């Protein structure tokens, strides 16, 4: 298992403040090739796309995440040069925002619409889907991140989806 998380990463958007290197699309292809063969990958991106500076809809954000999955499916980085299995995870809903309220203005409502859009794109592409909002809640500390117990619950739910995806 290889973990490739990066704080502030977006699905397909260059961040004019934090840097273009935060764009998941820009990074993905090299990541896939450097770790090949890949049996399965999970994608849970979209929360950072909720930042007000991007003005992206919930559907646009989900489509950005789905486009990353499509890149993985077409990459030839799976077993025997095929496609890796992909689990598309709809990020948990944003909770009550505290010190990041202005940066993420309007994100609470948009994030509650994530599951319907992520599910639709997952079904269209034949991906395994997980709605993280059914498993975890964002921390009361900032409304965005997860606390340790929630990370554990999410990890267990992802492990279940991975097992089913790999048969």
C-alpha positions as CSV (number, residue, x, y, z in Angstrom):
1,X,0.0,0.0,0.0
2,X,1.3,3.4,-0.9
3,X,-0.3,6.6,0.6
4,X,-0.1,9.7,-1.6
5,X,-2.0,12.3,0.4
6,X,-1.1,15.9,0.2
7,X,-2.7,18.7,2.2
8,X,-4.5,21.2,0.0
9,X,-4.6,18.9,-3.1
10,X,-7.4,19.6,-5.5
11,X,-9.0,17.4,-8.1
12,X,-8.0,19.2,-11.3
13,X,-7.4,22.8,-10.3
14,X,-4.2,24.8,-10.0
15,X,-4.3,26.7,-6.8
16,X,-3.2,30.3,-7.4
17,X,-2.3,30.8,-3.7
18,X,-0.9,27.4,-2.6
19,X,0.6,26.5,-5.9
20,X,0.0,24.6,-9.1
21,X,1.6,21.5,-7.6
22,X,-1.6,21.0,-5.6
23,X,-3.4,20.0,-8.8
24,X,-4.2,16.2,-8.6
25,X,-4.4,15.9,-12.4
26,X,-0.9,17.3,-12.9
27,X,0.5,14.8,-10.4
28,X,-1.5,11.7,-11.1
29,X,0.1,10.3,-14.2
30,X,3.7,10.3,-12.8
31,X,2.4,8.8,-9.6
32,X,0.7,6.0,-11.4
33,X,3.7,5.2,-13.5
34,X,6.1,5.3,-10.5
35,X,4.1,2.7,-8.6
36,X,3.0,0.4,-11.4
37,X,1.6,-2.2,-11.4
38,X,-1.3,-0.9,-9.2
39,X,-4.0,-3.4,-8.3
40,X,-6.3,-0.7,-6.9
41,X,-6.4,2.9,-6.1
42,X,-8.7,5.0,-4.0
43,X,-9.6,8.6,-4.8
44,X,-11.0,10.9,-2.2
45,X,-10.5,14.5,-3.4
46,X,-12.8,17.4,-3.6
47,X,-12.9,19.1,-0.3
48,X,-10.2,21.6,-1.3
49,X,-12.0,22.4,-4.5
50,X,-14.8,23.8,-2.2
51,X,-12.6,26.9,-1.5
52,X,-14.4,30.0,-2.5
53,X,-11.6,31.0,-4.9
54,X,-12.4,28.1,-7.2
55,X,-16.2,28.9,-7.5
56,X,-16.8,25.2,-8.5
57,X,-20.2,23.5,-8.2
58,X,-20.5,20.2,-6.4
59,X,-21.1,18.5,-9.8
60,X,-18.0,20.1,-11.3
61,X,-15.9,18.9,-8.4
62,X,-17.2,15.4,-8.6
63,X,-16.6,15.4,-12.3
64,X,-13.0,16.4,-11.6
65,X,-12.5,13.5,-9.2
66,X,-14.1,11.2,-11.8
67,X,-11.8,12.4,-14.5
68,X,-8.8,11.3,-12.3
69,X,-10.4,7.9,-12.0
70,X,-10.7,7.8,-15.8
71,X,-7.1,8.7,-16.2
72,X,-6.2,5.8,-13.9
73,X,-8.4,3.4,-15.9
74,X,-6.8,4.4,-19.2
75,X,-3.2,4.5,-17.8
76,X,-2.2,0.9,-18.4
77,X,-0.7,0.9,-14.9
78,X,-2.8,-2.0,-13.6
79,X,-1.9,-5.6,-13.5
80,X,-0.6,-6.9,-16.9
81,X,-0.8,-3.4,-18.4
82,X,-4.5,-3.2,-17.7
83,X,-6.6,-0.9,-15.6
84,X,-6.3,-0.8,-11.8
85,X,-9.6,-1.1,-9.9
86,X,-10.7,2.3,-8.6
87,X,-12.7,3.2,-5.5
88,X,-14.2,6.7,-5.8
89,X,-14.9,8.2,-2.4
90,X,-17.2,11.2,-1.9
91,X,-15.6,13.3,0.8
92,X,-17.5,13.8,4.0
93,X,-19.7,16.8,4.3
94,X,-18.2,20.0,5.7
95,X,-19.3,20.7,9.2
96,X,-19.6,24.0,11.1
97,X,-16.6,26.1,9.9
98,X,-14.5,27.9,12.3
99,X,-11.3,29.7,11.4
100,X,-11.5,28.6,7.7
101,X,-15.1,29.9,7.3
102,X,-14.2,32.7,4.8
103,X,-11.9,30.5,2.7
104,X,-14.6,27.8,2.4
105,X,-17.6,30.1,2.2
106,X,-20.6,28.2,0.8
107,X,-18.9,24.8,1.1
108,X,-21.3,23.3,3.7
109,X,-24.2,23.2,1.3
110,X,-22.1,22.2,-1.7
111,X,-20.5,19.3,0.2
112,X,-23.8,17.9,1.1
113,X,-24.5,17.5,-2.6
114,X,-21.3,15.5,-3.2
115,X,-22.7,12.0,-2.8
116,X,-25.3,12.2,-5.5
117,X,-22.8,13.5,-8.0
118,X,-19.9,11.3,-7.1
119,X,-22.2,8.3,-7.1
120,X,-23.5,9.2,-10.6
121,X,-20.0,9.5,-12.0
122,X,-18.8,6.3,-10.3
123,X,-21.7,4.4,-11.8
124,X,-21.1,5.9,-15.3
125,X,-17.5,4.7,-15.2
126,X,-18.0,1.4,-13.5
127,X,-16.2,2.4,-10.3
128,X,-16.7,1.2,-6.8
129,X,-18.3,4.0,-4.8
130,X,-18.1,5.0,-1.1
131,X,-20.0,7.9,0.5
132,X,-17.7,9.0,3.4
133,X,-20.6,11.0,4.9
134,X,-22.3,7.8,5.7
135,X,-19.4,6.7,7.8
136,X,-17.7,9.8,9.3
137,X,-18.4,13.4,10.3
138,X,-16.0,16.3,10.0
139,X,-14.4,17.6,13.2
140,X,-16.0,20.3,15.3
141,X,-12.6,21.9,15.6
142,X,-12.6,23.3,12.0
143,X,-15.5,21.6,10.1
144,X,-13.1,20.2,7.5
145,X,-10.7,17.6,8.9
146,X,-11.3,14.3,10.6
147,X,-10.4,13.4,14.2
148,X,-8.6,10.2,15.0
149,X,-11.6,8.1,15.7
150,X,-13.2,9.2,12.4
151,X,-10.1,8.3,10.5
152,X,-10.3,4.8,11.9
153,X,-14.0,4.4,10.9
154,X,-13.2,5.7,7.4
155,X,-10.2,3.3,7.1
156,X,-12.4,0.4,8.0
157,X,-15.1,1.4,5.5
158,X,-12.5,1.8,2.8
159,X,-10.9,-1.5,3.6
160,X,-14.3,-3.2,3.1
161,X,-14.8,-1.5,-0.3
162,X,-11.2,-2.5,-1.3
163,X,-11.9,-6.1,-0.4
164,X,-15.1,-6.2,-2.4
165,X,-13.4,-4.4,-5.4
166,X,-10.6,-7.0,-5.4
167,X,-12.9,-9.9,-4.9
